Amino acid sequence: MNTEQVRNFGNNGVDAAVDGIESAAHHMENAFARSKEQLEALQEKALEVSKAACETTDKYVRDNPWQAVGIAAAVGLVAGLVIRRR
């Protein structure tokens, strides 16, 4: 091989490497964008479920205030016992 062939071979290798890196970067950008969209959709769904749970809890507490107080006291007692044992 002469020096010109070696240069061409090296340049071709560099070009191929750059193309591969650009392709990988493009795939990573697409994957990141898809992941971001999926995370935003999941976040929106979690917000909807949380709001529904809050509304249901609020309605229950308003309809049954003394039962809610009793449940809260029981949960507090159990949590206190569990924390105390540690």
Secondary structure, DSSP 8 states (H G I E B T S, - for coil): --HHHHHHHHHHHHHHHHHHHHHHHHHHHHHHHHHHHHHHHHHHHHHHHHHHHHHHHHHHHHH-HHHHHHHHHHHHHHHHHHHHH-
